[in-house]
Amino acid sequence: MTILARRPKVADVAAKAGVSSATVDRVINRRGGVHQKTVARVEEAIREIAGSDLGHRIAPRSGGRFDIFLPAHSGRSTEVLAEALTAACATHGVDVEIVPVERINPEALADRLLAVARRGSAGVAFQGVDHPIVRDAMQELTRAGVPIVTLCSDVAGVDRLAYVGVDNRAAGRTSGMLMGRFCRAPGKLAVVWGGQLYRSHEEREIGFRAVLRHEYPELQILEMVNGNDDADANFARFSEVIAKHPDLLGVYCVGGGQKGVAAALEAAGVAQSIVMIGHNFNEETKPFLLSGTIDAVIHQDMTSIANAAMDCLLGHKPLPPNAGIPVEIITRENLMYR
């Protein structure tokens, strides 16, 4: 590699080449472990940026097709994200295929990623399932020189272009603070989630517990309720919790299928006495917010996520550690502004 008198910024090179900053660092410092095609792309990006008077501006990448994988049958929030991604790609004039993958199935997701690694792609975006075989498939994509963006839920310890979504630990802490303020007496709380394979769920639960443990120790969290983000399963399992614990004060619905949790509260006649906090404002959660069954929704704007993901994949701007999607709180008193 030619040694440049004035080396471009690593973030600029990463965005130009469509790889992560860590990959650029490995190439620049000759640490190895990077596919030769990726090395060539990084070196070409360095030459192009260094040779331009406008080196701080990142030219958009073009051509090819983006592949996006989203969990199937995961409720309205995922549908909204798919619609936003389709619109963002149309705005940029790029081809995209959005493929549903069986929900919380690491084997199914890994198979899709490996297929892309074999045939190539302009970039891949997907909701992360944090499992060893998914991480291994992501490494294959990286070796094949395919840029990766994780959406809404990240995957730990893997080389990827960016994670785009909210700070899920902060989202969980926000939920814990609200729950503690809404519940005015000692009692029990339930947490409904889709399992530990979604890093977002795990981080939300950790944040939720941390705030309650430190600031509201009089509130006891019961065993986790796992309905695999399915509304019907959540209804059945949470109905059992309601019947078993008449002193239940609140429920935090960490992931999808919260329509089933809200319906269980209404069916048991306790919707106005048990606090419910959920995630993501959409057509499914709106009626329950208006009726008072859901007290607050922790929201991440899917249009912002889609646009940020496309900016990352197209290389329109240097990539931050995350895309800065804000954690929002929506109640029935401010939902008219959504």
Secondary structure, 3 states (H helix, E strand, C coil): CCCCCCCCCHHHHHHHHCCCHHHHHHHHCCCCCCCHHHHHHHHHHHHHHHCCCCCCCCCCCCCCEEEEEEECCCCHHHHHHHHHHHHHHHHHCCEEEEEEECCCCHHHHHHHHHHHHHHCCCEEEECCCCCHHHHHHHHHHHHCCCCEEEECCCCCCCCCCEEECCCHHHHHHHHHHHHHHHCCCCEEEEEEECCCCCHHHHHHHHHHHHHHHHHCCCEEEEEEEECCCCHHHHHHHHHHHHHHCCCEEEEEECCCCHHHHHHHHHHCCCCCCCEEEEECCCCCCHHHHHHCCCCEEEECCHHHHHHHHHHHHHCCCCCCCECCCCCEEECCCCHHHC
